[in-house]
Amino acid sequence: MSKRKAPQESLNEGITDFLVELANYEKNVNRAIHKYNAYRKAASTISKYPHKIKNGEEAKKLDGVGAKIAEKIDEFLQTGKLRKLEKIRNDDTSSSINFLTRVTGIGPAAARKFVEEGVKTLEGLCSICLKLKLIHILYFEEFEKRIPRAEMEKMETLILGELEKVDQEYIGTICGSYRRGAASSGDIDILLTHPNYTSQTEKQPKLLHAVVEHLESIGFVTDTLSKGDTKFMGVCQLQQNDEDDEEYLHRRIDIRLIPKDQYYCGVLYFTGSDIFNKNMRTHALEKGFTLNEYTIRPLGVTGMAGEPLLVNSEKDIFDYIQYKYREPKDRSE
């Protein structure tokens, strides 16, 4: 009876390890599945190669290893590391998203949302889950009730007025079904921007935190669920006054800080509806553009997206893709 051979360690384990790490980054952080598949295929092929790879040129002869991956292999073999991976590992957002996706049940989209909300560790994840449960138990009956449009309008007036007190350069929009003219809403979803924050600048968490802290100081924000660099999740309540004897319920509120150059793509996306957004994205592709909640970009002949186009209003987006402009109230299809 022949002995069973012990599994052999790959001769090119260092190369396959960095390819798998790059693959996970593309899937979890960039959501670029084609790049994820390319890196995984190259890693699989190289793991089965029976010789130690000496350079990128040798690797290029293998199925699934193209010129760009070969260049990375050369860099790794010559220096023992990869600049792209070093940059990824040093980026707090990327490393946190990759880490959270290792938790069963958390995919890339959920991981990104958690990181945007300031949750970057296992301890933070446990803390927010416990806090969410407690807050939702405390205000369960109130959260179950819809917010009448009249109350939404009062909150909009208050929020936009208080923004001006903090800094007159803030721009804020209440999105969701409220902006589409709905008679009632489930929660308050606010998009916020400021000229000092663009996609080219460093993150500006103080711009978000200053607004939240001001709304807390006037008693409007009553509880915090999470507060990250770009997103706040919490609870708010209109205060009773002498002119208004109505007693208001606690409501869920989300505030997102968006780069100024991405603001109107964000407003369009978060206004909805989901079906309207899907139809617009489909039409954009037919006209040679790719549209998402961040940017609108022209597509080249190879299908690769170009640089983001300048957008100063929602109407600019409609104009680029030659789509008749529709007021928010007409987007509930």
N, C-alpha and C positions, 0 to 999 in steps of 0.2 A: 504494500500500500504506500503510494507516494506521499511525501509530506507536502502539506499545503504551504505555499510560499507566503511569507509575510508581505504585506503591502509595502511597496517601495515608495520612498519619498521622491517627489518629482525632481528631476535634475534642474529644472528651471522654476523652482518654487517662488523665488523672489520676483520674477517677471509675472508669473500668473497671479501672485498676491496683489501686485499693484494694478493689474488689469481688472481684477474683480473689484478692488476698491474704487477704481474709476467708474466701473459699470454701476455700482451701487450709488455713487454720487449722481450720475446722469439720470438714473431712475428716480431716486428719492428727492433730489434737490432741483434738478433742471427739468424733470419729467420728460426727458428726451429718450424715448424708448428705442429709437433706431440706433442711437449711440450705445445704449445699454446692451442691446443685442450684439452689436459689433464687438464690443469689448469682451463680452461673455464668450462669443464664438472664438475669438483669438485666444482667450485664456484656455478654453477647452482643447483647442488644437495643440497649443504649446505644451499643455500638461501631458499629452500623449506622445510627444516627440522624444525619441529614445536617446538623444544626444544633448549635451550641454550647449546651448546657443552662445556663439561667440560674438555676434553683432547683429544689427538690424537687417543687414543685407541677407544674411542666412535665414532670419525669421521670415522675411518677405516671400520666401519660396514656399511657405506653408499656407494652406488654405485659410482664408479669413484674416490674414495679416497684411494690411495695406501700408502705404508709405508713411502715413502719420503715426501709426502704431509702431512701425519700425524705427522711426525717429525717437520715439519715447523709449524704446528698448535700448537704443544706442546711448541715450542720455543716462539711463539707469545703470547700464553696464560700465560706463565710463566714470560715473560720479557716485554710484551707490544710492542715489535718490532721484526724485523727480520734482522739478520746480512746481509743476501744476498741483501735485499732491500736497506739497508743503504748504502751498497757498490755501488749498481746501481745508487742510487740517488746522490751519491757523485762523480760519474764518469761523467765528462763533456760531453763526446761523447754520452754515453747512454741516458742521460737526454735530450740532444739536439735533438737526433734522435726521441725519444718519443714525444717531444714537436712539432717538425715539422710535424710529421704524423697527428697531429690534424688539420692541414690546409687542407681544402677540395682540393682534386686533387693531394696531395703529398703522395705517398706510401712509404713503408720502403726503397726501393732501391733508390728512388729519394732523400729521407731525408738523407740517408747515404752519397750520393754524395755531397749534399749541405754542410754537416758537414765537409767532407774531404776538401772541398774548402773554409772552414773558415766561413760558414754561419750557425749561431747557434741561432739567434733570429729572431723575426718577423721584426724588424727594418732592420736587415742585409739582410733578404729575399727581402724586398721591395727595398732596396738599390741596390742589385745585379740585380734585375729584371729591374730596371730603367737604370742602367749602361749598362746592356747587350743590351737593346733596343737602347740606344744612340750610342754605339760602332758599333752595326750592321747597324744602319742607316748611320753612318759616313763612314763606309768602305763597304757598301752593295755591290757595283759593283765589288770591289776587291775580297771580300770573295766568290763571285759567280764564280770566275775563278779558274780553277784547277791549281795546282802547277806542272810545268814540272819537270821531274826527274832530269834534269841537275841542276835546282835551288835547289831541295831537297838535292842533293849531296853537293852543295856548303854550304848549311846550316848545314848539318851533319858535314862537315870538320870544319867549324867555331865553332860550339857548342862543339864538342869533344875536339878541341884545347883549347878553353877557359876554359873548365872543368879542364884541366891539370894545367892551370895557377892559378886557385882557390885552388886546392888540387889534387895532382897526384893520390890520392887513390880513387877518384870518379870513378865510372863505369857508363857509359851512353849508351843507345841503342835507336835508332830511330825505332819505331815499326810501326804497321799498314800495309797498303798495300805497302808502300815504301819498307819495309823489305822483302816483298814477291816479289819484282821486278817490281812493277807496273810502267807504263810509266808516270803516273801523280798521285797526291794525293790531298785530300781535305784540310788537315791541317797537322801540325807537332805534333806528339805524342811521347814524350820522357819519357823513364823510367830511373830513377836515383837511385843509391844506394851508400853506403859508409860503410866500415867495422865497423865504430863506431855505426851504427844503425842496430839493429836486433829486432826480435819479442820479445826478452826477456828484452830489454832496454826501458828506457823512450823514448817518442817521441823526435825527434831531429829537430824541425822546422828550427833551424839556418842553418842546412845543405842545406835545400831547399832555404831558403831566401838568403844565401850567393851567390848561383849560379844566382838566379834571379836578385839580385842587381848588380852583376858583368855584366850580359848581358844587364842590363839597362844602366850601366855606359859607355858601348862601343856603345850605340845607337842601339843595335839589338832588344831588347824588348822595344816597344814604348808605350804600354798601358797595364794596369792591369785590368782584369775583376774581378778576385778574387784570394786571396793568403791565403791559409790555412796552417796547419801544415805539410801536406803531398801532397798537390796538388796546382799547380799554373795554372791559366787560363789567357791567355792574347793575345796580338798582337805583331808580330815581323816583321822586314823588313831588308833585306840585304841592306847594304850601297853601294852606287856607289863609285868606285875608279878609279884611273888614268888608270889602265890596263883594266878595264871593264866599258864601257860606257852605259851598259844596265841599265834601270831604273826599279827597282824591286817594286812589289806591297806589300801592307800590307797583312800578313798571320796570321791565327789563330794558336796559339801554346799552348799546354798543357804539363806541366812537372809534373810527379808523382814521389815522393820519396817513395821507397819501402824498407822494411827491407832486409838486405843482405841475410838472410837465406830463404827469400821468393822470391828473385829477379828473378830466372830463371823460376819459375812457372808463375810469372808475365809476363816475356818476352814472354814465350810460348803463354799465353792467349792473350796478347795485339798485338801479331803478327797476330793471326788469321790463316785462316779465321774462321768465325762463324761456318760454316759447319765442317771444319776440327777439331775445338775445340770440337764440339759435338760428332764427331766420336771418338776422343781420349778419352773423358770422358766415353763414352759407353764401349769402349774396356777396359778401366781401371777397370770399375765395373765388367766386365766379368772375369777379372784376379784377382779380390779380392782387388781392391784399390778404393779410392775415390780421385778424382783430381779436383782442382779448381784453381783460379788465385792466391791463397796464398800457398797452400801446396799439397803434395801427401801423403796420409795416407793409411796404410793397414786396411782392414776391418776384424773384428773378427768374430767368428762363430755366434754371436748374431746380427751381422750387424752394431755394433758400431765401429766407426773409432778409430784407435790407434793413437800413437804419430806421428807427421810429420817426414818423412824420410829426410835424409841429401841429399841435391841437390846442386851440384856444377856446373852444366851445364844443358842445355836443354836435351842433350843426356842422362843424368842420368834418366830423367823422362821416356824417350822412353824405356830405358833398364829395368827399374823396371816393366813396364807393358808388356814387350816382344813385343814391337811395332817397326817395322823397322824404323830407323831414316830417316827423310825427311828434306832436306834443306828448309829454308823458302820459296824459289822460287817455291817449289813443294807443297805448302800448300794452294793453292787457289781453292780448290775443292768446 
